[in-house]
């Protein structure tokens, strides 16, 4: 039953050392391969520390161009796995919030990084036509009328977000008082047109406190646009039941026809 040709002598010392060396090399190779990859995890927050579910996160490897895309889970948390070492660009997006872009280095270890998104900005375009006859503004936008503030429905708000609950409950503002820019007299006589781009800040109470020109084709157009926008008023912008500031881009087009 036993083959007489089989070598039943114990392995030599050299053989045992060779086998041990091979096993050690294989173990080191496996450990090294596992150490090459790492993970990136964290949570996405709004400005009031509310967690943001369903935010889109994209990692792009600067060297290879490889992209990894996930979304934050129902609790606002996320995790990338199997990431080779390198420098990455991270982009985080969610409707109603500003897209956040940044970079980070991953060098084989697990990385913890939380992300905080700011409330997105608004944009409005106003056209002022020289040839248009004077028209009364709609009733809701006429003059400096008293503002009727809307009440906050506690059932639709999430005040618990400030304590680390689910956030992102955003209610945008509504314009309550509008003032149309006047066409500058000197430029209307020469039938000159132009554009003005403004950055404005709507305060937590809905008033405009800060307006600055980003670009302007004429100082008189700029002055007329700024004066009008400073008179606008809005309802409160609410984030998780809390009034917050919001940025607004305004484009004013003076059209001579």
C-alpha positions in Angstrom: 0.0 0.0 0.0 3.0 2.3 0.5 5.1 3.2 -2.5 8.7 2.1 -2.0 9.8 4.9 -4.4 8.4 7.7 -2.1 11.0 9.7 -0.2 9.9 9.6 3.4 13.0 11.3 4.8 12.3 14.6 6.7 13.0 17.8 4.7 16.5 19.1 5.0 17.3 22.3 6.8 17.8 24.2 3.6 14.4 23.1 2.3 12.7 24.2 5.5 14.4 27.6 5.3 13.5 28.0 1.6 9.8 27.2 2.4 9.7 29.6 5.3 11.3 32.4 3.2 8.7 31.8 0.4 5.8 32.0 2.9 7.2 35.1 4.5 7.6 36.8 1.1 4.0 35.9 0.1 2.7 37.3 3.4 4.6 40.6 3.0 3.3 40.8 -0.6 -0.3 40.4 0.5 0.1 42.9 3.4 1.8 45.4 1.0 -1.0 45.0 -1.5 -3.6 45.6 1.2 -1.8 48.7 2.4 -1.8 50.2 -1.0 -5.6 50.9 -0.8 -7.3 53.1 1.8 -10.7 54.7 2.5 -12.2 58.2 2.8 -15.1 58.6 5.1 -17.0 61.4 6.8 -20.3 63.2 6.9 -21.9 66.1 5.0 -23.3 69.0 7.0 -25.2 72.2 6.3 -24.2 75.6 7.9 -26.3 74.8 11.0 -24.7 71.4 11.6 -27.6 69.5 10.1 -26.7 66.3 8.3 -27.3 66.2 4.6 -28.5 62.9 3.0 -28.2 62.2 -0.8 -25.3 64.7 -1.4 -23.3 63.7 -4.5 -19.5 63.3 -3.8 -17.0 62.8 -6.6 -13.3 61.9 -6.1 -11.0 62.3 -9.0 -7.4 61.1 -9.0 -5.1 63.9 -10.3 -2.6 61.5 -11.9 -4.8 58.7 -13.4 -8.0 60.7 -13.9 -10.0 57.8 -12.3 -13.3 58.9 -10.8 -15.2 57.5 -7.8 -18.8 58.7 -7.2 -21.1 58.0 -4.3 -23.9 59.7 -2.4 -24.2 60.3 1.3 -26.6 57.9 3.0 -29.9 58.6 4.8 -27.9 59.8 7.8 -25.6 62.1 5.8 -22.6 59.9 6.0 -20.3 58.6 3.2 -17.4 56.3 2.6 -15.1 55.7 -0.3 -13.1 52.4 -0.3 -10.3 50.9 -2.4 -8.6 54.2 -3.1 -5.0 54.0 -4.4 -2.6 56.6 -2.9 -2.4 59.9 -4.6 -3.8 63.4 -4.7 -7.5 63.7 -5.3 -10.0 66.5 -6.2 -13.2 66.2 -4.1 -16.4 67.8 -5.3 -19.6 67.8 -3.2 -23.0 68.8 -4.7 -26.6 69.1 -3.4 -29.5 71.1 -4.8 -30.0 74.3 -2.9 -26.4 74.5 -1.7 -23.1 75.8 -3.2 -20.9 73.1 -4.8 -17.8 72.6 -2.7 -14.5 71.8 -4.3 -11.3 70.9 -2.7 -8.2 68.6 -2.8 -6.7 66.1 -0.4 -3.8 63.6 -0.3 -4.3 59.9 0.4 -1.2 58.0 1.2 -2.3 54.5 2.1 -4.1 55.2 5.4 -7.8 55.6 6.1 -8.8 59.3 6.0 -11.6 61.0 8.0 -13.0 64.2 6.4 -16.3 65.9 7.1 -17.8 68.3 4.5 -19.8 71.5 5.1 -22.0 73.0 2.4 -23.1 76.7 2.3 -26.5 77.8 1.2 -26.6 78.4 -2.6 -26.9 81.9 -4.1 -29.8 83.4 -6.0 -29.8 85.1 -9.4 -32.1 87.7 -10.9 -32.0 89.6 -14.2 -33.7 92.9 -14.6 -34.2 94.7 -18.0 -34.7 98.4 -18.2 -35.8 99.5 -21.7 -35.5 103.1 -22.7 -38.4 102.8 -25.2 -40.9 101.4 -22.8 -43.5 103.8 -21.5 -43.8 104.2 -17.8 -45.8 101.2 -16.4 -47.0 100.9 -12.8 -45.5 98.1 -10.9 -47.7 95.1 -9.9 -49.6 95.7 -6.7 -47.4 93.4 -4.6 -44.2 95.3 -5.7 -45.5 98.8 -5.6 -43.7 101.2 -3.3 -42.4 100.6 0.2 -45.4 98.6 1.4 -45.3 96.9 4.7 -44.0 93.4 4.5 -46.2 90.5 5.6 -44.0 87.9 7.1 -45.0 84.3 6.6 -45.4 82.2 9.7 -43.1 79.2 10.3 -44.9 75.8 10.2 -43.2 73.7 12.8 -44.5 70.6 11.1 -42.4 71.3 8.0 -39.3 72.5 9.7 -36.5 70.5 11.3 -35.2 72.6 14.2 -33.5 69.5 15.6 -30.8 69.8 12.9 -28.8 72.2 15.1 -28.4 69.3 17.5 -26.9 67.0 14.8 -30.2 65.8 13.3 -31.1 65.6 9.6 -30.8 69.1 8.0 -31.1 70.6 4.6 -34.7 71.8 5.0 -34.3 75.0 2.9 -37.1 77.5 2.2 -35.9 80.2 -0.4 -37.0 83.8 0.0 -39.7 85.6 -2.0 -39.4 89.2 -3.2 -41.9 91.4 -1.3 -40.7 94.9 -2.3 -39.3 95.7 -5.7 -37.8 99.0 -7.1 -37.1 99.2 -10.8 -33.8 101.0 -11.8 -34.2 104.3 -13.5 -32.6 104.9 -16.8 -29.9 107.6 -16.2 -31.0 110.9 -17.9 -27.6 111.6 -19.5 -27.4 108.1 -21.1 -31.0 108.0 -22.2 -30.4 111.2 -24.2 -27.5 109.6 -26.1 -29.4 106.3 -26.3 -26.6 104.4 -24.7 -27.1 100.9 -23.3 -25.1 98.7 -21.1 -25.0 96.0 -18.4 -24.3 96.0 -14.7 -23.6 92.9 -12.6 -24.0 93.1 -8.9 -23.4 90.9 -5.8 -25.9 91.5 -3.0 -26.5 90.0 0.4 -30.0 89.3 1.7 -29.8 89.5 5.4 -31.6 87.1 7.8 -34.5 89.6 8.1 -34.9 89.8 4.3 -33.4 93.3 3.8 -30.5 94.2 1.5 -27.5 95.4 3.5 -24.6 95.0 1.1 -24.4 95.6 -2.6 -21.3 95.8 -4.7 -20.6 96.0 -8.4 -18.8 93.1 -10.1 -18.8 94.7 -13.5 -20.3 97.8 -15.1 -20.3 99.4 -18.5 -20.8 102.9 -17.1 -20.7 104.5 -13.6 -24.2 106.0 -14.0 -25.7 102.6 -14.8 -23.9 101.2 -11.8 -25.3 103.9 -9.5 -28.8 103.5 -10.7 -28.7 99.7 -10.4 -27.3 99.8 -6.9 -29.8 102.4 -5.7 -32.7 100.2 -6.9 -31.5 96.9 -5.5 -30.9 98.4 -2.1 -34.6 99.1 -1.9 -35.6 95.5 -2.5 -36.9 93.4 0.4 -37.6 89.7 0.7 -39.2 87.2 3.0 -36.8 85.3 5.3 -34.6 82.5 3.9 -35.1 79.6 6.3 -32.7 76.8 6.9 -34.1 74.2 9.4 -36.5 76.9 10.7 -33.7 79.4 11.3 -33.5 82.6 9.2 -30.1 82.8 7.4 -28.3 85.1 5.0 -28.1 84.3 1.3 -26.1 85.8 -1.5 -27.7 87.1 -4.7 -26.3 87.9 -8.1 -28.2 90.6 -10.0 -27.8 91.4 -13.7 -29.3 94.8 -14.7 -29.6 95.3 -18.5 -30.2 98.9 -19.7 -31.5 98.6 -23.3 -31.8 101.6 -25.6 -34.2 100.8 -28.4 
